[in-house]
Amino acid sequence: MTLLNQGLQALSDEQLKGIRRGIEKESLRVRPGGALAATPHPAALGSALTNPRITTDFSESQLEMVTAAHTDVQRCIDELTEIHQFVYRVLGAAGDERLWVSSMPCKLPSDEAIPIGRYGSSNVGQAKSVYRTGLGFRYGRRMQTISGIHYNWSMPGVSSAEYFALIRNFRRRSFMLLYLFGASPAVCPDFVRGQPHGLIPLGDHTLHLPHATSLRMGRLGYQSEAQSALAVSYNDLEGYGASLHDALTRSYPPYEAIGITGPNGEYRQLATSLLQIENEFYGTIRPKRVIFPGERPLHALRERGVEYVEVRCMDLDPFEPVGISVQTARFLDIFLLHCLLDESPCDSPDEIAALARNQHQTATNGREPGLRLERNNRSHTLDDWAAELMAEFQPIAKALDAANGGEDYLLALQATAQTLRTPASLPSARVIAELRAAPDASHNSLTDRCSADTQAFLNGLPWTAEADQRYRDMAAASVADQLQLEAMDSMPFELYRQEYLAPYRLDAA
């Protein structure tokens, strides 16, 4: 019996039914025609600082919708749908804005005109804005407007060491998620204007790569030359924590040149270290822990261990109303459980480098017939590796169905297997096909049409007065919470910044 099957048999139905997942989904606010909305975060959505369900990401124009953690996949997607319905009603009442349904951005203004998220006058609110200012200086604001979906996942009884084993296997196999669910093979030319990109024109108003799956996860997306020197190991919490601790506390000369403040005393970044704060570390997956107010995330991990993992490599699917389907979420459950249960040897610097090459290969050339990836110092085709994994997923899907009742997981696996057999049905292939079908089509016009269709679909769903009132009450409560935070602050911001970033606050007690 394989280690995978042994681990699966050792799990109880209570553990399988106790799997929890939550979704964070980012989307730009745009005007009809696909230009970035320049308006502030809508007041009727509440405080971006304190509303637990609706906030902003990098930009004031970039909404982030956050579900609770659910033990039922359908309920998780239902809540995400409900949040969207409320957002669309607020946007409709205020004007003609809607949500952009692609990961790669819409028409963008000049870099300096992209508005950074604002969170009020409290110290924590100011710190969030200064952090985003720093991201703009370090990487440019355009890159920060890329949007995605984060899938947060946990199972009862899993230790920190087991979560790190999951993470190692996830990093080895995440090529499969980029291939299956990547949906960003094309961009607007404005996004890469003035920088080398290697993309090919598709018509007059689109750049693409013919076999790309997810430019968002390639060199044009959330990548950093500075961070590429961080060969972070995921062999254990101690080593991972040490890598982040160093990046958070050691000054980095190019960022020293930016300075903490500018010539007029305005803040440019929180720190001159390679990472200002933990969230700046880019990766396809992160170990996470819910933090207490004011607590550093690394301290929480070191003090209390890993609580869940955050999957960060999922593109927005422009053909799904909320960017992700129930079927995709169920496949992610199967995939993550496989990563947890299968043998997971320690990683090495050579393997870490190979995994980075696999990621870039799949992101830029994933649909190329016969594409080969690196695995245990050998070359394997993507198709063969994916087929091998799909066969191993079968007993996991059956176990999840046995625990939860029905056959939803097996059906999701079968549908995904069918997609593997028909590459033309992949989201990235569908985007390219639709662009090629209309000679005058562009990434911007296609996404704008999909965004309008999504808006009409979600506005057409049933909506109750009870749901409307619940979200309006949540928004009002968040405004009151922000005002209370601002009234309680007494420490000057500079002292707050220095205290929050003090290295001792990263250590376990």
N, C-alpha and C positions, 0 to 999 in steps of 0.2 A: 504494500500500500504506500502511495506517495505521501510525502509530508503534507501536500496540499489536501489530500483526502482525509488524512488523519486530523488535520486542523479543522476541517469542515465538520467531521463527525463529532469532534469535541465541543462544538458550539451548541448551546441550547436554543430552543425556539424563542425563549425570552430574550436572549442576546440578539438574535436575528430580527425579532420584532421591535427590539429597542434601538435599532439603528436610527440615528437622528441626522437630518440634513436640513440645511438652511441655504438660501440663495441671496447673493448680493448682485444686483444687476445695474450697470451704468448705461446711461443714454444721454446724448446731447439733446438740448432743446434747440429746435430749428424753426425758421419761418418757412412758409410754402415756397418751393423753389430750391430749398436746401441751403440757405445761408444760416450761419450760426446766430441764434438769438442773443441780443446784447442786453436784454432786460435782466434785472436782479432776480434772484430766487423768489418765486411767487409767494407773497405773504400768506396766502390762504393755505399753503402747504406747511406752515409753521416754521419753527426754527431749524435751520440746517444743522445747528450744533447739538440740539437735544431731542429732536424727533426720532424715535427709535426705528421708524419705518421708512421715512423719506428724508434724505439728506443730499449733499452734493459731494462730488469727488474732487478732482483738481480744480475745475472751473466753476464759476458761479452759474454757468450755462450747462453744466453736466450733472444731471440728476443721478442719484443712486437710490435704488429701491431695495429694501432689506426685509426679508421675511423672518419670522421666528424660526426656531428649530422644531422640526416636525418628525414624528415617527411614521407618518404616512406620506408617501410621495405625492399622491393626488392632492392632498390638503396643502402641501407646500406650494405646488403650482397654482392651486386655487387662490391661495393668499397672495401670491405674486400677481396674479391676474387682477384681483380685487384692488391691490395698491395701484396698479396701472389704471384701472377704471377711474379711481378717484383723481389721480394726477391728470388724466385727460379731461375730466370735467372741470377741474380748476383751470387748466390751460384754455379750454374752450370758453369759459366764462370771462377770462381776462383778455382774450384776443384770438389770434390765429396761429399760435405756436403748436407744434407737435413734437413727438420724440423721433429721433433718428434711429433707424433699426439696423444699421451696419456698425461693426466695430471700428472700421476706418472712417475718419471724420468727413463731415460735409464741407462745403465751401467755408474756408476760414479767412478771417481778416489777417492783417499783419500780426506778427508774433506778439508784439507789445499790446495789441488791442484785444487779445483773448483775455477775458476777465478772470481773475483768480478768485477762488471761493472766499467769501467773507462770513465771519461767524460772530460778529459782535465785539464788544470792548473788554470782555473778561480776559484774563491771562490765557486760559486754555483756548479761547476763541482766537486771540491774537496769534498764539503759537501755531495754530493750524494754518492761518494765512501766511505767516512768515515761512513756515515749512514749504508751502506751495510756491512762494516767491523764490525760495532756494531751488526748488525743482526747475523752475523756469530758467534761472541763471545757469544751472548745471547741464540741463538737457534740452532746453528750448520748450516753449509752451505748446507747440504743435504736437510734439510727441505725447504730451500729457492728455491730449483730447481723445486719444484712442480709448475705446470702451470695451468692456468685456463682462463676463459672468464669473463669479466666484462661487464655488460649490463647497460648502462647509459640511464636514462629515465626521461622525463619531459612532462608536459602538460600545456598549457597556462592557466593563471588565478588561479593557485594553490598556496595557502599560505604556509608559513613555518609550521603552526599548522597542515594543511591538509597533508603536506608531512610527518610529524611525525606520524600522524594517519595511513597513508599508511605503514610506517616503522613498527609500532607496529603490524599491521595485517600481514604484510609480515613475520615477525619473528614467528608469530603464525602458519603460513601455509607453511613456506618454506620447511617443510618435503616433501611436494608434489613435489617440484622441484628436491630434492635429489632423490626421488623415480623414477620420470619419466625420468630424464636426467643425473643422476649419471652414470659415465662410468669408475670408477676406483675401481673395486672390488679386484684387484690383484696388486702385486708389485714384483720387483726383490728382491731377498734375500739380496743383497748388501745394499739396502736402509735402512734396519733395523738392519744390523749387529751390534752386541754389545749393543743392547737395548732391553728391554722387549717389546713384541708386541702382543702376543696372536693370531698370524696368523697361518693358517694351510697349510702345504705343498700341492701343486698341481703339481705333477711331481717332478723332481729334481731341477728345476731352477725357481720356482714360489712359492710365498706365497699368500694366499687369505683367505677370509671368504666366505662361500658358499652362503650366502644371502646378502652380502654387496652390497651397491649401490655406495658409494663414500667414499673410505678410505681417500681421500683428505680432506673431510669435517668432518672426525672423529678424533680420538685422535692421529693418526699418521700424520695428516696434519697440517694445519695452526692453531695450538692450542698452548696455552701458560699457564703453571701453574701460572706464575706471573700475567698474565692478567685475569685469572679466578677469582681473588679477586675483579676485577672491575665489580661491578653489575651496569652497566650503564643503566640508565633509558632513555626511549625515549618518555617521556610524554610531553616534550616541549623543545624548543631550550635552554632555560636558564639552565635547569637541565642537559641536555646533555653536554652543554658547560662547566658547573662547574665540571662535572665528568672528562672530558678530561683535563681541566685546571689543576686539581690536579695531574693527572697522568703525565702531561708534566712538572710539576714544582717541585714536591716533590721527593727528592732523595730516591733511593731504595737500601738498603744495599748490596744485592748480586751484583748489577751493580756498586756500589761504589768500590767493590773489584776488578772489572775488570780495573777500572781507565779510565780516558779520554785518557791518553797516556801510552805507554809501557816504558820499561827501556831504550830504545834507542831514546825516544822522538817521536816514530811513533804513529799516532792516532789509537785508538782502538774503539772509539765510539764518538758520538756527545755530549752525556750527560749521567749522571748517574741516571736520572729519570726513572720511570717505562716505559715511552714511550720517545724515543729520539725526535720524531716528530709525527705529527698527523697520518701519513700513517702507522705507526707501529701498530695502533689499529686494531686488527683483528675482523671481523664481517661478517655476511652473507649479510649485506646491510649497506650503509653509506649515510647520508645526505651530499650533496656536493655543492660547489659553485666555479665557475671559479675565479681564483685568479689573482691579478695583479703581475707583476714581483717583487719578494722579499717579497711578502705578506704572512703572516701565514694563512693557511687554516681556523683555528679556528676564527681568527680575521675576515676573510671574511664572515664566517657564521654569527657571532655575529653582524657584521656591516650591512650586506645587506640581510641576510636571506638565506634560502635553495633555490637553483636554480634547482637541479635535484637530483635523487637518483642513487646510484651505486650498482647494484646487483652483488654480489661477489661469489655466491655459485655454479656457473655453471661450470661443468667439460668440458674439451675438448671431443667432440664426435669423436672417432677415425674412425667412419664410414662415417663422413661428410667431404667433401674436406677442408672446412675452420673451422671445429670444431663445427659449429652451422648451423642449417638449417633455411630457411625462415619460415618454419612451426613452429619451436621452437620459433623463435623471435616473431611471431604473437601470439603464446600462452602466451609468457611473457607479451605482451601488455595487453591481456585479464586479466591475473592474477594480474598485477599491478593495472589496472583500478578497478578491484574488491576490492583489498586491499584499494584503495583510497576511494571508495564510500561506503563500508560497515561500519556498526557501529564498532567503535574502542575504547573500554574502555581503561582507563589508565592501565599501567602495574604495577606490584608489585614485590618485591624481590622474593616472592614465585613463581610467574608465570615465572619470568626470569630464575629461577633455573629449573623449569619444562621444559621450552623451550630448555634449554641446554641438558636436558636428552632426549627429543624428537629428537633433532638433532643427538645425538650420536647413539640413537637406530636406526634411519632410515639409517644413514650412514653405520652402521655395520651389521644391520639385516633387512633392509628395505623390502626385498623380502621374508622374512619368512612368510608363510601362517598364517593368523590370528594375525599378529603383532598388539599390542595395544599401543596406545600413550595416553598421559595425556592431558585433555582438560577440563578446568573449574572444576578442582579437581575431575574429573571422568575419567574413562578409556573407550576409544573408539578404535575400530579397525581402522587401517590406511585405509583399503578399504572403510569402511562406510563413514569416514570423507571425503575422496577424492571424492567419488561418490556424496556426498552432495554438495561439492564445484562445481563439474562439472555441476550439474544442475543449480546452480546459475550463472555460466559463460555464459549460453546460451543467455540471453537477451543482455549481453555485446557484445558478438560476433556479434549479429544481428545489434546492434547499430553502431558498428565500420564498418560493411559492408555497412549499409545504408549511412553513412557519406562518405566513401571512394569509394563506388561503387563496384559491384561484390559480391562474396561470399567467399573470401579468408579466412576471420577469422572464419566463420562457418565451412569451410572445415578443417581448422587447428584444431579446437576444436573437430570435429568428429574424425579426425585421432588420436588425443591424447586420446580420449575416447576409441577408439579401442585398443590402447596400454595398457590402464588400464585393459581392459578385457582380454588381452593376455600378461601376465607378461613375457613370454619367449621372447617377442619382445623388451623388455627394453634394452637399451645399455649395462647396467651392466650384464644382463643375457646373451646377445650375446657374450660379452667378455669371460665369464666363459664357455659358450658352445663351442666356438672356441678353447679355451685352452684344454678342455677335448676331443675334437674331434681328436686332433693329439697327440699321446702319447709322442712325442719328443718336443711338443710345449712348449714355455715359454713366460712369459710376454714380455721379451725382443725380442724374435724372432717374436712373433705375431705382436707387435707394429712396429717392423722394417719392416715387410712385408706390413702392412697398410700404413706406412710412404712412402715406395717405390711406392705403388699404388697411393697414393695421389699426390706424386711428378709427376708421369707419367700423371695422369689425368689433373693436373693444367698446366703442360707444353704443353699438347695437346690442350688447349683452344686457341681460336684466340687471337692474341696479335698485337696491332698496333704500328707503329713507333711513332705516336703521344703520346700514353700512355707511351711508353718507354722514350721518350724525357722529358715528363712532370715529371716523377719520377727522372730522372737524373738531371734535373734542380733543383728540390726540394732538392736533396741530395747536389748538389754543393752550393746552397744558404745556407743550414744548416751549411756547413763547414765554409763559410764566416761569418755567424752569430756567430759561436763559436769563431773564431779568433778575431772578434770584441769584444766579451765579455772579452776575455783574455787580449786584449790590453787595455781595459778600467779599469781593476782592479788595484787599488792602495793600498787598505787596506790589511794589513797582515791577513793571514787566521785565526789566533787565535782571533784577534779582530772581524773579520767577524762572527766567530762561536759564540762568546759571545753576540754580538749584535743581531744576528738572533734569538738566544734562549732566549733573555731577556723576562721575564714574561710580561712586559707591552705590548709587541707586540702581545699578545694573546687577549687583551681586545678590545672591541668596542671603537670607538672614543668618 
